[in-house]
Amino acid sequence: MYWGVEYYLVKWKGWPESTNTWEPLRNLRCPQLLQQFSNDKSTYLSLVKKGKAVTPKNSSKSLPSAVSEYIVRKAKQRIALQRWQDYLNKKKNHKGMIFVENTVDLEGPPLDFYYINEYRPAPGIILNNEATFGCSCTDCFFEKCCPIEAGVVLAYNKNQQIKVKPGTPIYECNSRCQCGPDCPNRIVQKGTQYSLCIFRTSNGCGWGVKTLVKIKKMSFVMEYVGEVITSEEAERRGQLYDNQGITYLFDLDYESDEFTVDAARYGNVSHFVNHSCDPNLQVFNVFIDNLDTRLPRIALFSTRTIKAGEELTFDYQMKGSGELSSDSIDHSPAKKRVRTECKCGAETCRGYLN
């Protein structure tokens, strides 16, 4: 403030800090940045009032510098999250867009996470993703080709919603089938169709995922992907993860207990989906090109209608909820040795994740 005129310290894009200048409001033509500046300032002052922001004791003169430091850090965070969002959308191979949002704290993008669209086999593990046979149907919905060959029923109805019970495997048409991309038995392989947002939760659960659009009941939402490792390696990593209080190990125990998916470093949006004891997503095993029953693909379907803006969750013990619930399914994440407190807040909360 100088002679009643407000000045703003401006960092010029593409120029070093040494070229920063103080500019009056009349020189600025960036209404969006000014609005963000005002919002960040108000947020910080609100945090100070609530005792959630740290400022030197008994020093009212230090507040302006603390505010400016917060605003600078918030601006840098916003840039980092935007770059991360661009990276995620560049890497993904599905229709649904990915957005990133943090209105809670100053946490930036995870430093050691790499986005992948399909399983990444660890050294020594071979994934045979080449189908050995395919159908020649003219109408897969009525002829129910690939599922019948596998001894199960077609998993979907005419509205592309799942109609089989949890525990029933899904066999989709594959790359050798003569049916086209519009085949009603090609759902999971098309990837996420919904725009989703990775957001910072306010209940201490870190990052979470919410849908930006309405999702109908029994609809495919996303796959759980990561690095495929042996169960022995999963036990070793599990001990390390226990000490960090994280859970990313998912046993592929559809028929055997040889392999585990680890989404800690390599994964997709599902990496950020939190646990709930009353979830809105349910796990199903899917086979498409790879028919090895030791290595099913893991698909998450909605158990009920999910409203736009609602957080997506699944039960880490895979018991599900509502009409799709089943206590007989044994597709739980790798066994943990330390009990982790659950923060889902559901009325039916068990108190622990394991």
Buried (B, 14 or more C-beta within 10 A) or exposed (E): EEEEEEEBEBEEEEEEEEEEEEBEEEEEEEEEBEEBBEEBBEBBBEBBEEEEBEBEEEEEEEBEEBBBEBBEBBBEBBEBBEEBBEBBBEEBEBEBBBBBEBEEEEEBBBEEBEBBBBBBBBEEBEBEBEBEEBBEBEEBBEBBBBBEEBEBBBBBEEEBBBEBBBBBBBBBBBEBBEBEEEBBBBBBBEBBBBBBBBBBBEEEBBBBBBBBEEBEBBBBBBBBBBBBBBBEBBBEBBEEBBEEEEBBBBBBBBEEBBBBBBBBBBBBBBBBBBBBBBBBBBBBBBBBBBBBBEBBBBBBBBBBEBEEEBBBBBBBBBBBBEEBBEEEBEBBBBEBEEEBEBBBEBEEEEEEBB
